[in-house]
Amino acid sequence: MQLHNQVYQIQGVGVLDIAGQFGLPLYVYDADKIIEKVNLLRSSFSGVNLKIKYAAKALTNISILRLLRQQGVDLDVVSVNEARMGLIAGFESQQIMYTPSGVSFAEIEEAIELGLQLNVDSLALLEYVGRQYGSAVPVSIRINPHIAEGGNIKIQTGHADSKFGISILYRARIKALVEQYQIPVVGLHIHTGSDFKNASAFLRGAEVLFELAADYPDLRFMDFGSGFKVAYRAGDHVTDLADLGSQVSAAFAAFCRQYGRELELWFEPGKLLVSECGSLLVQTNVLKENPTRTFVHVDSGLNHLIRPMMYDAWHDIVNVSNPAGEEKNYTVVGYICETDTFATDRSLPEVRPGDVLAFKNAGAYGYMMASTYNSRPRPAEVLVYEGQPYLIRRRDTFDDLIRNQVDVPVLNAVTV
Ligand SMILES: *Cc1c(COP(=O)(O)O)cnc(C)c1O
């Protein structure tokens, strides 16, 4: 993954040329990498009816959604607005799974009007849907299986104290509501967090759903969510997709035989599909010596890529403009008036003012978590597709920053 001593290219296009053409800072994505991940996931499963539902929140640019649609991938969304973007990208509403977490009932109604597949996340919502729609709206039920797995506690969602899903301990209460209102249950869902290392976490979750399926004879699908671990640095443990695919395929096929019908097997990868495809390109503003270390200040910060600060995430850094420079030790920081450290004591080819650096693996939860904090514009986004770089989102302008601010004339009068 380290690209020291090499010219950094995407599909044969020099990244420095892309930077020159579109300006910095800039998010750049490689369409081939996304397609490669889709194919890798598909080829890992066999003998089951696999449906990939891309978790749109990871990277919601409409061009990325279109690319995934081209590849035969469906969508998983967590807000009605994400679904609307999916519709603009050409998805049919039936291709979109809507997995809200504690949203207003008004938004649930909008989702139902749009025809999305509703995934129910609380007993209160199940009861609401039953009362409002009776047997008219088929639902999927999000179960919290009480499995603690995955990386950082902030990205675990399946443990007993997590806000997500309906506790499996309420199995009887779920069934009672479903019977009371004759709610058609067509799917069962778990999404127990991020960064699972092996198949066993998925299989333990799957077992919980297989058992619960006895309560629901009309299922069409089971959704095992996501949690695939991707490599952020050389040597990182990643989810072994081939092993996961063969184990889950076998378990699922056996379950379907016992259930008496072939169900669809769904996954909702975000990071897996779009993390590796993306880099955030930045420029070095100044080098600042202090007695203990050398700071590299870049023209970006937690306003553009918050993962290092929020999750202690590691992002490999490439010195794009001086790849053959002498290796030195740097602490790479942003220009925001907060402590926004991208990397501490990182060995990089000599960094000079003006050098272009790339933060790798920035496709997922990069741009989407960007803000305009410190009144700085969010970067532009570029997609390299079939050897051509395309601008897929313009950089914010100053006008964008003040667009929604309202001028209140009485505040203009000087009173002292
Ligand atoms: C965020 C999310 C995902 C995607 O998680 P990744 O770790 O990016 O793969 C999938 N399903 C649901 C319900 C989510 O909220």
Boltz pocket constraint, residues with backbone or C-beta under 6 A from the ligand:
constraints:
  - pocket:
      binder: B
      contacts: [[A, 55], [A, 57], [A, 58], [A, 76], [A, 78], [A, 99], [A, 191], [A, 193], [A, 194], [A, 195], [A, 225], [A, 226], [A, 227], [A, 228], [A, 268], [A, 269], [A, 270], [A, 271], [A, 272], [A, 364]]
      max_distance: 6.0
